[in-house]
Amino acid sequence: MLATVLFANGTPMLLGGDEFGRTQGGNNNPYCQDNDVSWCHWNLAETDENRELQRFFAKLIAIRQQHTALRVGHFLHGED
């Protein structure tokens, strides 16, 4: 799924913390919660499992940067 998001046309829509497995307990809309669900625990980035996820993210980003076909330089209007 990460590759699909990063390799699709347009701006990848990622949230800070996605790169180290911050799931918010499956809650995709915790904007009004000031508790553990919405807090960003930066120590999650330090676990071995999440370091592997960060390396994977870095590889996907590098591939996107290397291949111009994965980046559109203009807005697509659906016209020739």
PyMOL commands that place a pseudoatom at each C-alpha (Angstrom):
pseudoatom trace, name=CA, resn=MET, resi=1, chain=A, elem=C, hetatm=0, pos=[0.000, 0.000, 0.000]
pseudoatom trace, name=CA, resn=LEU, resi=2, chain=A, elem=C, hetatm=0, pos=[2.855, 2.400, 0.697]
pseudoatom trace, name=CA, resn=ALA, resi=3, chain=A, elem=C, hetatm=0, pos=[4.268, 1.843, -2.774]
pseudoatom trace, name=CA, resn=THR, resi=4, chain=A, elem=C, hetatm=0, pos=[0.813, 2.488, -4.258]
pseudoatom trace, name=CA, resn=VAL, resi=5, chain=A, elem=C, hetatm=0, pos=[0.584, 5.812, -2.421]
pseudoatom trace, name=CA, resn=LEU, resi=6, chain=A, elem=C, hetatm=0, pos=[4.113, 6.915, -3.307]
pseudoatom trace, name=CA, resn=PHE, resi=7, chain=A, elem=C, hetatm=0, pos=[4.061, 5.764, -6.925]
pseudoatom trace, name=CA, resn=ALA, resi=8, chain=A, elem=C, hetatm=0, pos=[0.626, 7.161, -7.822]
pseudoatom trace, name=CA, resn=ASN, resi=9, chain=A, elem=C, hetatm=0, pos=[0.382, 10.445, -9.745]
pseudoatom trace, name=CA, resn=GLY, resi=10, chain=A, elem=C, hetatm=0, pos=[0.075, 13.530, -7.608]
pseudoatom trace, name=CA, resn=THR, resi=11, chain=A, elem=C, hetatm=0, pos=[1.166, 14.402, -4.118]
pseudoatom trace, name=CA, resn=PRO, resi=12, chain=A, elem=C, hetatm=0, pos=[1.494, 11.438, -1.749]
pseudoatom trace, name=CA, resn=MET, resi=13, chain=A, elem=C, hetatm=0, pos=[-0.910, 11.953, 1.123]
pseudoatom trace, name=CA, resn=LEU, resi=14, chain=A, elem=C, hetatm=0, pos=[0.989, 10.756, 4.163]
pseudoatom trace, name=CA, resn=LEU, resi=15, chain=A, elem=C, hetatm=0, pos=[0.692, 11.796, 7.771]
pseudoatom trace, name=CA, resn=GLY, resi=16, chain=A, elem=C, hetatm=0, pos=[3.648, 12.520, 10.025]
pseudoatom trace, name=CA, resn=GLY, resi=17, chain=A, elem=C, hetatm=0, pos=[4.434, 9.321, 11.848]
pseudoatom trace, name=CA, resn=ASP, resi=18, chain=A, elem=C, hetatm=0, pos=[3.369, 6.993, 9.015]
pseudoatom trace, name=CA, resn=GLU, resi=19, chain=A, elem=C, hetatm=0, pos=[7.052, 6.364, 8.372]
pseudoatom trace, name=CA, resn=PHE, resi=20, chain=A, elem=C, hetatm=0, pos=[7.428, 4.659, 11.745]
pseudoatom trace, name=CA, resn=GLY, resi=21, chain=A, elem=C, hetatm=0, pos=[4.133, 2.859, 12.120]
pseudoatom trace, name=CA, resn=ARG, resi=22, chain=A, elem=C, hetatm=0, pos=[2.072, 5.416, 14.038]
pseudoatom trace, name=CA, resn=THR, resi=23, chain=A, elem=C, hetatm=0, pos=[-1.440, 3.979, 13.561]
pseudoatom trace, name=CA, resn=GLN, resi=24, chain=A, elem=C, hetatm=0, pos=[-3.478, 6.046, 16.054]
pseudoatom trace, name=CA, resn=GLY, resi=25, chain=A, elem=C, hetatm=0, pos=[-5.141, 2.771, 16.949]
pseudoatom trace, name=CA, resn=GLY, resi=26, chain=A, elem=C, hetatm=0, pos=[-6.957, 2.763, 13.608]
pseudoatom trace, name=CA, resn=ASN, resi=27, chain=A, elem=C, hetatm=0, pos=[-8.593, 6.138, 14.327]
pseudoatom trace, name=CA, resn=ASN, resi=28, chain=A, elem=C, hetatm=0, pos=[-8.255, 8.268, 11.200]
pseudoatom trace, name=CA, resn=ASN, resi=29, chain=A, elem=C, hetatm=0, pos=[-9.975, 11.311, 12.690]
pseudoatom trace, name=CA, resn=PRO, resi=30, chain=A, elem=C, hetatm=0, pos=[-8.637, 12.031, 16.212]
pseudoatom trace, name=CA, resn=TYR, resi=31, chain=A, elem=C, hetatm=0, pos=[-8.385, 15.812, 15.722]
pseudoatom trace, name=CA, resn=CYS, resi=32, chain=A, elem=C, hetatm=0, pos=[-10.457, 16.583, 18.831]
pseudoatom trace, name=CA, resn=GLN, resi=33, chain=A, elem=C, hetatm=0, pos=[-8.738, 14.076, 21.116]
pseudoatom trace, name=CA, resn=ASP, resi=34, chain=A, elem=C, hetatm=0, pos=[-5.991, 15.332, 23.356]
pseudoatom trace, name=CA, resn=ASN, resi=35, chain=A, elem=C, hetatm=0, pos=[-4.867, 11.935, 24.553]
pseudoatom trace, name=CA, resn=ASP, resi=36, chain=A, elem=C, hetatm=0, pos=[-2.643, 8.979, 23.694]
pseudoatom trace, name=CA, resn=VAL, resi=37, chain=A, elem=C, hetatm=0, pos=[-4.526, 8.342, 20.431]
pseudoatom trace, name=CA, resn=SER, resi=38, chain=A, elem=C, hetatm=0, pos=[-3.508, 11.635, 18.818]
pseudoatom trace, name=CA, resn=TRP, resi=39, chain=A, elem=C, hetatm=0, pos=[-0.104, 12.162, 20.430]
pseudoatom trace, name=CA, resn=CYS, resi=40, chain=A, elem=C, hetatm=0, pos=[2.959, 11.385, 18.339]
pseudoatom trace, name=CA, resn=HIS, resi=41, chain=A, elem=C, hetatm=0, pos=[5.288, 9.096, 20.268]
pseudoatom trace, name=CA, resn=TRP, resi=42, chain=A, elem=C, hetatm=0, pos=[8.664, 9.685, 18.638]
pseudoatom trace, name=CA, resn=ASN, resi=43, chain=A, elem=C, hetatm=0, pos=[10.207, 6.733, 20.471]
pseudoatom trace, name=CA, resn=LEU, resi=44, chain=A, elem=C, hetatm=0, pos=[8.242, 4.470, 18.079]
pseudoatom trace, name=CA, resn=ALA, resi=45, chain=A, elem=C, hetatm=0, pos=[10.872, 5.387, 15.486]
pseudoatom trace, name=CA, resn=GLU, resi=46, chain=A, elem=C, hetatm=0, pos=[13.560, 3.711, 17.577]
pseudoatom trace, name=CA, resn=THR, resi=47, chain=A, elem=C, hetatm=0, pos=[12.208, 0.149, 17.532]
pseudoatom trace, name=CA, resn=ASP, resi=48, chain=A, elem=C, hetatm=0, pos=[13.836, -2.384, 15.200]
pseudoatom trace, name=CA, resn=GLU, resi=49, chain=A, elem=C, hetatm=0, pos=[10.575, -3.136, 13.404]
pseudoatom trace, name=CA, resn=ASN, resi=50, chain=A, elem=C, hetatm=0, pos=[9.927, 0.534, 12.733]
pseudoatom trace, name=CA, resn=ARG, resi=51, chain=A, elem=C, hetatm=0, pos=[13.506, 1.180, 11.619]
pseudoatom trace, name=CA, resn=GLU, resi=52, chain=A, elem=C, hetatm=0, pos=[12.894, -1.407, 8.909]
pseudoatom trace, name=CA, resn=LEU, resi=53, chain=A, elem=C, hetatm=0, pos=[9.719, 0.446, 7.907]
pseudoatom trace, name=CA, resn=GLN, resi=54, chain=A, elem=C, hetatm=0, pos=[11.687, 3.710, 7.760]
pseudoatom trace, name=CA, resn=ARG, resi=55, chain=A, elem=C, hetatm=0, pos=[14.289, 2.088, 5.492]
pseudoatom trace, name=CA, resn=PHE, resi=56, chain=A, elem=C, hetatm=0, pos=[11.485, 0.846, 3.240]
pseudoatom trace, name=CA, resn=PHE, resi=57, chain=A, elem=C, hetatm=0, pos=[9.993, 4.362, 3.094]
pseudoatom trace, name=CA, resn=ALA, resi=58, chain=A, elem=C, hetatm=0, pos=[13.426, 5.774, 2.220]
pseudoatom trace, name=CA, resn=LYS, resi=59, chain=A, elem=C, hetatm=0, pos=[13.805, 3.263, -0.639]
pseudoatom trace, name=CA, resn=LEU, resi=60, chain=A, elem=C, hetatm=0, pos=[10.359, 4.106, -2.022]
pseudoatom trace, name=CA, resn=ILE, resi=61, chain=A, elem=C, hetatm=0, pos=[11.129, 7.834, -1.875]
pseudoatom trace, name=CA, resn=ALA, resi=62, chain=A, elem=C, hetatm=0, pos=[14.470, 7.276, -3.616]
pseudoatom trace, name=CA, resn=ILE, resi=63, chain=A, elem=C, hetatm=0, pos=[12.750, 5.298, -6.398]
pseudoatom trace, name=CA, resn=ARG, resi=64, chain=A, elem=C, hetatm=0, pos=[10.164, 8.070, -6.811]
pseudoatom trace, name=CA, resn=GLN, resi=65, chain=A, elem=C, hetatm=0, pos=[12.933, 10.672, -7.056]
pseudoatom trace, name=CA, resn=GLN, resi=66, chain=A, elem=C, hetatm=0, pos=[14.952, 8.630, -9.564]
pseudoatom trace, name=CA, resn=HIS, resi=67, chain=A, elem=C, hetatm=0, pos=[12.116, 7.953, -12.002]
pseudoatom trace, name=CA, resn=THR, resi=68, chain=A, elem=C, hetatm=0, pos=[10.483, 11.005, -13.528]
pseudoatom trace, name=CA, resn=ALA, resi=69, chain=A, elem=C, hetatm=0, pos=[7.556, 8.893, -14.755]
pseudoatom trace, name=CA, resn=LEU, resi=70, chain=A, elem=C, hetatm=0, pos=[6.455, 8.672, -11.109]
pseudoatom trace, name=CA, resn=ARG, resi=71, chain=A, elem=C, hetatm=0, pos=[6.405, 12.444, -10.756]
pseudoatom trace, name=CA, resn=VAL, resi=72, chain=A, elem=C, hetatm=0, pos=[4.201, 14.681, -12.887]
pseudoatom trace, name=CA, resn=GLY, resi=73, chain=A, elem=C, hetatm=0, pos=[5.598, 18.176, -13.375]
pseudoatom trace, name=CA, resn=HIS, resi=74, chain=A, elem=C, hetatm=0, pos=[2.237, 19.759, -14.141]
pseudoatom trace, name=CA, resn=PHE, resi=75, chain=A, elem=C, hetatm=0, pos=[-1.388, 19.477, -13.136]
pseudoatom trace, name=CA, resn=LEU, resi=76, chain=A, elem=C, hetatm=0, pos=[-3.309, 16.914, -15.177]
pseudoatom trace, name=CA, resn=HIS, resi=77, chain=A, elem=C, hetatm=0, pos=[-6.490, 18.411, -16.654]
pseudoatom trace, name=CA, resn=GLY, resi=78, chain=A, elem=C, hetatm=0, pos=[-7.643, 15.327, -18.570]
pseudoatom trace, name=CA, resn=GLU, resi=79, chain=A, elem=C, hetatm=0, pos=[-6.969, 17.003, -21.921]
pseudoatom trace, name=CA, resn=ASP, resi=80, chain=A, elem=C, hetatm=0, pos=[-4.445, 16.228, -24.669]
for i in range(1, 80): cmd.bond("trace and resi %d" % i, "trace and resi %d" % (i + 1))
show_as sticks, trace
zoom trace
